[in-house]
């Protein structure tokens, strides 16, 4: 399942294509911190394909749009902030 509004290739001022920006994606560690989950719990959801992600240069990245969609739809169980 691909996110609905994932940005494609963006154009630089010099005309070269660039895939998104760093702020468009979260790493599993960043998502774990945001949701107060263990990083391995995030990776487990990624392996089960419960959360959409892409791999760029060997790094698993979760589109911020997918994270916001899951949060907005209430399909995520966030742990209470300690």
N, CA, C and O atoms as a DFTB+ gen file, in Angstrom:
328 C
 N C O
     1  1       0.849      -1.168       0.000
     2  2       0.000       0.000       0.000
     3  2       0.899       1.237       0.000
     4  3       1.691       1.436       0.921
     5  1       0.774       2.040      -1.010
     6  2       1.563       3.274      -1.089
     7  2       0.730       4.431      -0.562
     8  3      -0.484       4.466      -0.762
     9  1       1.371       5.372       0.104
    10  2       0.635       6.527       0.598
    11  2      -0.016       7.287      -0.555
    12  3       0.500       7.310      -1.673
    13  1      -1.139       7.897      -0.266
    14  2      -1.903       8.584      -1.306
    15  2      -1.218       9.837      -1.825
    16  3      -1.300      10.135      -3.017
    17  1      -0.545      10.572      -0.954
    18  2       0.012      11.849      -1.391
    19  2       1.528      11.909      -1.228
    20  3       2.077      12.942      -0.846
    21  1       2.203      10.792      -1.521
    22  2       3.662      10.766      -1.465
    23  2       4.215      11.600      -2.609
    24  3       3.829      11.417      -3.764
    25  1       5.111      12.509      -2.287
    26  2       5.700      13.361      -3.318
    27  2       6.610      12.524      -4.196
    28  3       7.345      11.669      -3.703
    29  1       6.564      12.763      -5.466
    30  2       7.445      12.090      -6.409
    31  2       8.751      12.837      -6.535
    32  3       9.240      13.415      -5.565
    33  1       9.307      12.829      -7.707
    34  2      10.563      13.539      -7.939
    35  2      10.299      15.029      -8.014
    36  3       9.382      15.475      -8.702
    37  1      11.108      15.793      -7.302
    38  2      10.969      17.245      -7.306
    39  2      12.085      17.831      -8.169
    40  3      13.140      17.217      -8.325
    41  1      11.860      18.970      -8.707
    42  2      12.812      19.618      -9.608
    43  2      13.677      20.624      -8.840
    44  3      13.145      21.469      -8.120
    45  1      14.979      20.541      -8.983
    46  2      15.898      21.528      -8.405
    47  2      15.963      22.746      -9.311
    48  3      15.436      22.723     -10.424
    49  1      16.605      23.809      -8.841
    50  2      16.781      24.998      -9.671
    51  2      17.675      24.701     -10.872
    52  3      17.568      25.364     -11.904
    53  1      18.561      23.704     -10.743
    54  2      19.449      23.373     -11.872
    55  2      18.817      22.327     -12.795
    56  3      19.449      21.883     -13.753
    57  1      17.563      21.930     -12.508
    58  2      16.859      21.010     -13.386
    59  2      17.047      19.548     -13.035
    60  3      16.398      18.693     -13.637
    61  1      17.911      19.228     -12.083
    62  2      18.128      17.840     -11.701
    63  2      17.001      17.364     -10.800
    64  3      16.487      18.133      -9.987
    65  1      16.614      16.106     -10.939
    66  2      15.558      15.555     -10.102
    67  2      16.077      15.216      -8.714
    68  3      17.255      14.903      -8.543
    69  1      15.201      15.280      -7.734
    70  2      15.574      14.980      -6.353
    71  2      14.381      14.301      -5.702
    72  3      13.262      14.807      -5.787
    73  1      14.600      13.176      -5.059
    74  2      13.499      12.436      -4.446
    75  2      13.179      13.008      -3.078
    76  3      13.901      12.750      -2.115
    77  1      12.101      13.784      -2.978
    78  2      11.620      14.308      -1.700
    79  2      12.658      15.100      -0.938
    80  3      13.717      15.434      -1.469
    81  1      12.350      15.393       0.294
    82  2      13.270      16.074       1.184
    83  2      13.325      15.277       2.469
    84  3      12.442      14.461       2.733
    85  1      14.352      15.504       3.271
    86  2      14.525      14.754       4.509
    87  2      13.311      14.873       5.418
    88  3      12.976      13.915       6.115
    89  1      12.640      16.029       5.431
    90  2      11.477      16.235       6.287
    91  2      10.241      15.479       5.838
    92  3       9.256      15.422       6.574
    93  1      10.269      14.895       4.641
    94  2       9.122      14.162       4.114
    95  2       9.032      12.744       4.668
    96  3       8.006      12.084       4.507
    97  1      10.095      12.266       5.318
    98  2      10.165      10.881       5.777
    99  2      10.657      10.789       7.219
   100  3      11.332      11.689       7.718
   101  1      10.307       9.688       7.877
   102  2      10.801       9.385       9.218
   103  2      11.494       8.029       9.191
   104  3      11.080       7.130       8.459
   105  1      12.541       7.884       9.984
   106  2      13.171       6.576      10.160
   107  2      12.356       5.804      11.199
   108  3      11.569       6.407      11.929
   109  1      12.530       4.488      11.279
   110  2      11.832       3.732      12.327
   111  2      12.134       4.257      13.735
   112  3      11.257       4.254      14.599
   113  1      13.360       4.702      13.964
   114  2      13.721       5.249      15.279
   115  2      12.958       6.543      15.565
   116  3      12.458       6.739      16.673
   117  1      12.869       7.432      14.560
   118  2      12.138       8.693      14.733
   119  2      10.648       8.440      14.950
   120  3      10.014       9.112      15.763
   121  1      10.092       7.472      14.222
   122  2       8.672       7.151      14.395
   123  2       8.421       6.556      15.774
   124  3       7.412       6.862      16.410
   125  1       9.338       5.704      16.239
   126  2       9.213       5.146      17.582
   127  2       9.201       6.233      18.645
   128  3       8.419       6.176      19.593
   129  1      10.066       7.219      18.484
   130  2      10.109       8.336      19.439
   131  2       8.818       9.149      19.373
   132  3       8.299       9.573      20.405
   133  1       8.301       9.364      18.176
   134  2       7.076      10.150      18.007
   135  2       5.879       9.459      18.651
   136  3       5.050      10.108      19.289
   137  1       5.792       8.141      18.483
   138  2       4.653       7.376      19.001
   139  2       4.924       6.767      20.374
   140  3       4.054       6.090      20.923
   141  1       6.105       6.988      20.939
   142  2       6.496       6.414      22.229
   143  2       6.468       4.887      22.177
   144  3       5.986       4.226      23.097
   145  1       6.993       4.347      21.086
   146  2       7.103       2.906      20.880
   147  2       8.570       2.523      20.874
   148  3       9.444       3.360      20.646
   149  1       8.828       1.260      21.125
   150  2      10.153       0.704      20.949
   151  2      10.425       0.633      19.445
   152  3       9.517       0.341      18.667
   153  1      11.655       0.895      19.036
   154  2      11.998       0.873      17.612
   155  2      11.708      -0.486      16.988
   156  3      11.279      -0.559      15.836
   157  1      11.934      -1.550      17.726
   158  2      11.669      -2.885      17.187
   159  2      10.180      -3.105      16.938
   160  3       9.819      -3.846      16.024
   161  1       9.313      -2.482      17.724
   162  2       7.872      -2.577      17.480
   163  2       7.499      -1.928      16.148
   164  3       6.644      -2.430      15.418
   165  1       8.147      -0.812      15.846
   166  2       7.923      -0.144      14.558
   167  2       8.404      -1.047      13.430
   168  3       7.700      -1.223      12.435
   169  1       9.587      -1.617      13.573
   170  2      10.126      -2.513      12.542
   171  2       9.223      -3.724      12.330
   172  3       9.049      -4.177      11.198
   173  1       8.653      -4.248      13.404
   174  2       7.733      -5.386      13.297
   175  2       6.516      -5.009      12.441
   176  3       6.099      -5.780      11.577
   177  1       5.952      -3.817      12.684
   178  2       4.807      -3.339      11.889
   179  2       5.213      -3.162      10.420
   180  3       4.424      -3.442       9.517
   181  1       6.437      -2.700      10.189
   182  2       6.917      -2.541       8.821
   183  2       7.053      -3.901       8.133
   184  3       6.667      -4.047       6.973
   185  1       7.596      -4.892       8.836
   186  2       7.737      -6.237       8.262
   187  2       6.384      -6.839       7.927
   188  3       6.242      -7.538       6.924
   189  1       5.386      -6.568       8.767
   190  2       4.027      -7.078       8.533
   191  2       3.266      -6.240       7.499
   192  3       2.129      -6.551       7.144
   193  1       3.915      -5.174       7.027
   194  2       3.326      -4.248       6.044
   195  2       2.078      -3.547       6.577
   196  3       1.164      -3.226       5.818
   197  1       2.049      -3.316       7.879
   198  2       0.960      -2.568       8.504
   199  2       1.200      -1.061       8.376
   200  3       0.278      -0.259       8.526
   201  1       2.437      -0.696       8.101
   202  2       2.821       0.697       7.866
   203  2       3.577       0.722       6.542
   204  3       4.503      -0.065       6.343
   205  1       3.196       1.611       5.643
   206  2       3.877       1.731       4.350
   207  2       5.251       2.346       4.530
   208  3       5.457       3.200       5.393
   209  1       6.185       1.903       3.710
   210  2       7.528       2.462       3.766
   211  2       8.199       2.271       2.411
   212  3       7.697       1.559       1.541
   213  1       9.333       2.920       2.260
   214  2      10.158       2.755       1.072
   215  2      11.596       2.579       1.529
   216  3      11.948       2.927       2.656
   217  1      12.421       2.036       0.646
   218  2      13.840       1.879       0.936
   219  2      14.608       2.762      -0.037
   220  3      14.465       2.636      -1.253
   221  1      15.423       3.654       0.510
   222  2      16.274       4.524      -0.286
   223  2      17.700       4.351       0.209
   224  3      17.989       4.587       1.383
   225  1      18.577       3.945      -0.669
   226  2      19.992       3.721      -0.328
   227  2      20.132       2.802       0.877
   228  3      20.982       3.030       1.738
   229  1      19.311       1.775       0.940
   230  2      19.389       0.796       2.015
   231  2      18.737       1.221       3.321
   232  3      18.763       0.467       4.294
   233  1      18.153       2.411       3.363
   234  2      17.495       2.903       4.588
   235  2      15.990       2.783       4.440
   236  3      15.424       3.225       3.441
   237  1      15.345       2.193       5.422
   238  2      13.885       2.086       5.435
   239  2      13.329       3.414       5.922
   240  3      13.688       3.877       7.004
   241  1      12.462       4.028       5.138
   242  2      11.891       5.328       5.464
   243  2      10.372       5.269       5.382
   244  3       9.808       4.643       4.485
   245  1       9.727       5.927       6.326
   246  2       8.270       5.974       6.388
   247  2       7.830       7.371       5.972
   248  3       8.252       8.352       6.585
   249  1       6.990       7.484       4.941
   250  2       6.526       8.806       4.527
   251  2       5.746       9.500       5.641
   252  3       4.876       8.900       6.271
   253  1       6.066      10.754       5.873
   254  2       5.376      11.537       6.903
   255  2       3.878      11.580       6.619
   256  3       3.073      11.587       7.550
   257  1       3.496      11.608       5.345
   258  2       2.073      11.634       4.986
   259  2       1.361      10.372       5.477
   260  3       0.207      10.441       5.901
   261  1       2.034       9.226       5.424
   262  2       1.456       7.970       5.913
   263  2       1.277       8.022       7.434
   264  3       0.252       7.587       7.960
   265  1       2.270       8.552       8.127
   266  2       2.213       8.667       9.589
   267  2       1.039       9.565       9.993
   268  3       0.262       9.218      10.882
   269  1       0.920      10.715       9.334
   270  2      -0.157      11.648       9.660
   271  2      -1.522      11.060       9.339
   272  3      -2.489      11.313      10.057
   273  1      -1.609      10.279       8.268
   274  2      -2.868       9.619       7.916
   275  2      -3.262       8.602       8.992
   276  3      -4.422       8.552       9.399
   277  1      -2.309       7.798       9.450
   278  2      -2.583       6.814      10.502
   279  2      -3.011       7.492      11.794
   280  3      -3.921       7.023      12.477
   281  1      -2.353       8.595      12.126
   282  2      -2.704       9.328      13.343
   283  2      -4.095       9.950      13.229
   284  3      -4.887       9.892      14.170
   285  1      -4.381      10.535      12.089
   286  2      -5.666      11.210      11.884
   287  2      -6.835      10.216      11.892
   288  3      -7.900      10.504      12.440
   289  1      -6.627       9.051      11.283
   290  2      -7.684       8.044      11.195
   291  2      -7.835       7.234      12.483
   292  3      -8.766       6.438      12.604
   293  1      -6.936       7.427      13.439
   294  2      -7.014       6.701      14.705
   295  2      -6.668       5.229      14.580
   296  3      -7.104       4.420      15.398
   297  1      -5.879       4.866      13.553
   298  2      -5.510       3.461      13.346
   299  2      -4.225       3.087      14.070
   300  3      -3.621       2.058      13.765
   301  1      -3.810       3.889      15.004
   302  2      -2.549       3.680      15.710
   303  2      -2.764       3.790      17.207
   304  3      -3.464       4.687      17.675
   305  1      -2.170       2.889      17.949
   306  2      -2.276       2.932      19.409
   307  2      -1.011       3.558      19.972
   308  3      -0.001       2.879      20.159
   309  1      -1.071       4.850      20.238
   310  2       0.074       5.540      20.821
   311  2       0.103       5.267      22.308
   312  3      -0.935       5.241      22.970
   313  1       1.289       5.065      22.822
   314  2       1.433       4.897      24.270
   315  2       1.383       6.268      24.922
   316  3       1.828       7.248      24.324
   317  1       0.853       6.360      26.131
   318  2       0.805       7.664      26.797
   319  2       2.222       8.192      27.059
   320  3       3.152       7.433      27.331
   321  1       2.346       9.499      26.968
   322  2       3.642      10.133      27.222
   323  2       4.003       9.954      28.692
   324  3       3.188      10.237      29.570
   325  1       5.237       9.481      28.969
   326  2       5.633       9.248      30.371
   327  2       5.708      10.519      31.186
   328  3       6.026      10.472      32.374
